[in-house]
Amino acid sequence: MDDIFGIPAPLLFGQLLLGLINGAFYALLSLGLAVIFGMLNVINFAHGAQFMMGAFVAWMLLEYAGLNYWWALILAPLLVGVFGVILERTMIARLYKLDHLYGLLLTFGLGLIIEGIFRNQYGSSGLPYRIPPQLSGAWDLGFMYMPVYRGWVVAVAVVMCIGTWLVIEKTKIGSYLRASTENAALVQAFGINVPRLMTLTYGAGVALAAFAGVLAAPIYSVNPQMGSNLIIIVFAVVVIGGMGSILGSVITGFGLGIIEGLTKVFYPEASATVIFVVMAIVLLARPAGLFGRA
Amino acid sequence: MSPPRRHLLAAFGGLAAMPAARLRAQGSTLRIGVLTDMSGPYRDPTGMGSVVCTQQAVADFAGPLGLSVEVIQADHQNRPDTGSSIARQWYDQGVDAIVDVPTTSVALAVSGIARQKNKVFLNSGAASAELTGAACSPNTAHWAYDTYMLAKGTGAAVTRTGGESWFFVTADYAFGTVLQRDVTSFIEAEGGAVLGSVRYPFPATTDFSSFLLQAQASRAMVLGLANAGTDTANCIIQAREFGLARSMRLVGLLMSLSEVHALGLRAAQELLLTESFYWDLNDRTRAFAARVQPRMPNRAMPGAVHAGCYSAVAHYLKAAAALGPSVAELDGAAVLARMKAMPTDDDAFGPGRLREDGRKLHPAHLFQVKTPEESRGPWDYYKTIATTAAEDAFRPMQEGGCPLVRGPAL
């Protein structure tokens, strides 16, 4: 058996693959954050709570309405997205003219409140959610035992990321969006309803978080804290990629997943810290992030 | 800004003081305060369930013993500073005993205050064996379980029943590393071996698949999870996903009934864990569970910490009645001494005793979680694999280093 840096090669390949899978979650979550920040200039600290809501709504749909995973994958992002639209209309929209800090504080508070409500209602231990039967089982790759569901997560995340990028970069509505971030008043003068565009963008970013939540429900315990554990890392990903850069957040998400995966083999104690070490280095060398515009 | 803040503080102080002041007017009413986690990660195995079981003990024993008892409750938010200030305020305002207190750091703080004010502290929720070891106190009793009991009950029993080689996935902080160390000593004493371990950053870890793959590669027979709460749940879900459960035995070193319930039998099946109480052990435990279940949050079955609160309060009330409530209110250490002099007996734990260092002795059970096919209904989760007798389940008193039991110097 070949060793690479003292680690058996099959184990290392397995870890790289796992890193890629975790990277898929980072990419999906940071994508939503980047969309919201890039278009609205709001640092959405409620993103973790909205991710958690996606997982909970999936569980509720199954428990109360008997709707399975596939329905949840469509309905949960829609429902949580509508919730996001309501938040944007009633609260967040009032803060666009103020400093970033106000949006950050408001969404941070909202995140805590949402988490608290779910903890009060459903307890802290979590709820069970099963992998859909069509995606259960595993492939034997020779060097590791690869659950089918994890493969599905990577595939869906990649499709989602490319789709979002295409919508923003290549479609008419995407061009309106990009134009309104540059100069909202001018775009409005051309007869485009900019406030509605903002609302829909926030809703879409929230829906992306909820979508990631549904994907996570079968493999992580569905509990109120599940978002807050992940969100700090995702913020680091967004900062490294460059605030607001869609492509940057996706590439950084996958890349950091792999770096974290390797750290878990060579020095597991540092696996939560390594991302922040990378962040510090990137900020020193390129303050705007790897793909950000200064 | 200072005047409004002062008003606010006064308002809060007044609110908190009100029930105690009202009670004091009624004469020798015993006051029991349940100080627990109402909003954090431990609220399901402790929390409102502990309050309900404390109230049940009062309902079962206070009347027959001729005592008047009031139960109050508060959330310590797992913060030693919050817990200490509530405990201090309660004791000053006439609370005679504080019950439950999960989270070791908060429990150690409350234990110090109880000793300083000569009141009673009945711990059920905290894990550390320190409470009856170096940090023992004449005013503190520790019910239900502790880290030594978990380590011995699981480490020794699993190794003896064929799980000779282990791999640990350990939360990288004091609790996880100490638990791993303790379990390792029992594994090695039984002739087993630890083939490896991985320490992961706590908190901030949600995906354990990388560590699980390393465990699988070690070819150990047993996977020991030296962590708690959500981390354990995530480890079990993902171990099943990656097929570890086929080649290894999964062992949760700190698992409770509420966590098994949260995981569901499909994920938790065949998991091994140690607890001192299960509602379906015998007729008496079933009778106790039937009494409290209707008032438990979400109609859950009581867990070991809940049962510990019931048993501790029941025994406290018996000792207080024997001494007379007016003496019990004045001298916490005297109540504890009386509790240690009387044998314990209640529906939750059966007969047992409270040792001089404050440790409550009762048997510890190694349980295996049933498969969905074996389970006959809701909350039918455990089958007993092995039972350690009360006198063997806990750390021998001489090894704990409790100053109370060394005796006076000659």
Interface residues (C-beta under 8 A of the other chain):
Chain A: P8 L11 G14 Q15 L18 G19 I21 N22 G116 R119 N120 G123 S124 S125 G126 L127 P128 R130 I131 A138 M144 Y145 P147 Y149 R150 I219 Y220 S221 N223 Q225 M226 N229 L230 I232 I233 G261 K264 V265 P268 E269 A270 S271 A272 T273
Chain B: S39 G40 P41 Y42 R43 D44 P45 D172 V198 R199 Y200 P201 P203 A204 T205 T206 D207 S209 S210 F211 L213 Q214 Q216 A217 G229 T230 A233 N234 I237 Q238 E241 F242 G243 S258 E259 H261 A262 L263 G264 R266 A267 P297 N298
